[in-house]
Amino acid sequence: MRDLRIELGMSLGQLERKTGITKGHLSTIEQGFASITIETILRIAAGLELSPTMLLAFPDEDELAAIVDLIRQMPTTRYKRLRKILEGWIAEADKA
C-alpha cells in the first residue's frame, strides 16, 4: 500500500483526510502490523482512487496480479481499447 500511495504522490496526511483513518493507523497498516477489515480496505482504496483489487494484488507473487498492476499503471483512457483487444484475443481462442 505504501508503494501505491507514494507512486500516487500522496502523503499519509492526505490519505488520512480522504479516508478518516489516522496517520498512525495507516502507518501500522503499511508496515503490516495491523489487521484490517474489508471496510478499511474499501476506505483506503477510495482514498487512493483505486479499485480495492489493486490493494489486494501482489504482482511479485502472481502472474495475474502482475497483469493487473500493469493495467493500473495505464492511463484510464486506454481501458476501453485494452478491453476490445482482450475480447478479440478471447474470440480468436474460442475459434481455435
C-alpha positions in Angstrom: 0.0 0.0 0.0 2.8 2.4 0.8 4.3 2.0 -2.7 1.0 2.8 -4.3 0.5 5.8 -2.0 3.9 7.2 -2.8 3.6 6.4 -6.5 0.4 8.5 -6.5 2.3 11.3 -4.7 0.1 11.2 -1.6 1.3 11.7 1.9 -0.1 9.9 4.9 -1.8 13.1 6.0 -3.5 13.4 2.7 -4.7 9.8 2.8 -5.9 10.4 6.4 -8.0 13.3 5.3 -9.5 11.3 2.4 -10.2 8.2 4.5 -10.8 9.3 8.0 -8.2 6.8 9.2 -5.5 8.2 11.4 -1.9 8.5 10.1 -0.7 6.3 12.9 -3.1 3.5 11.9 -2.4 3.9 8.2 1.3 3.6 9.0 0.8 0.4 11.0 -1.2 -1.0 8.1 1.6 -0.1 5.6 4.1 -1.8 7.9 2.0 -4.9 8.1 1.5 -4.6 11.9 -2.3 -4.2 11.8 -5.1 -6.4 10.7 -7.7 -4.6 8.7 -11.3 -5.1 7.8 -12.9 -5.1 4.3 -14.4 -1.7 5.3 -10.9 -0.3 5.9 -9.7 -1.7 2.5 -12.6 0.0 0.8 -11.9 3.3 2.6 -8.3 3.2 1.7 -9.0 2.2 -1.9 -11.5 5.1 -2.3 -8.9 7.5 -0.7 -6.3 6.3 -3.2 -8.9 6.4 -6.0 -8.2 2.8 -6.9 -10.2 -0.4 -7.1 -9.9 -2.4 -3.9 -8.5 -5.2 -6.1 -5.3 -3.1 -6.5 -4.7 -3.2 -2.8 -5.0 -7.0 -2.7 -2.8 -7.8 -5.7 0.8 -9.0 -5.1 2.5 -8.6 -8.6 5.8 -10.2 -7.4 4.0 -13.4 -6.4 1.3 -13.9 -9.0 1.2 -13.5 -12.8 -2.4 -12.3 -12.9 -1.7 -9.7 -10.2 1.3 -8.6 -12.3 -1.0 -8.0 -15.2 -3.5 -6.1 -13.0 -0.6 -4.0 -11.8 0.4 -3.1 -15.4 -3.2 -2.2 -16.1 -3.3 0.0 -13.0 -0.3 1.9 -14.4 -2.1 2.6 -17.8 -4.0 5.8 -18.4 -7.7 5.1 -17.8 -8.4 6.5 -21.3 -6.9 3.3 -22.7 -9.0 0.8 -20.7 -11.7 0.6 -23.4 -9.1 -0.1 -26.1 -7.5 -2.8 -23.9 -10.8 -4.4 -23.3 -11.5 -4.7 -27.0 -8.1 -6.2 -27.6 -8.6 -8.8 -24.9 -12.1 -9.6 -26.2 -10.6 -10.1 -29.7 -8.0 -12.4 -28.3 -10.6 -14.5 -26.5 -12.8 -14.7 -29.5 -9.8 -15.9 -31.6 -9.0 -18.5 -29.0 -12.7 -19.7 -28.9 -12.5 -20.3 -32.7 -9.3 -22.4 -32.4 
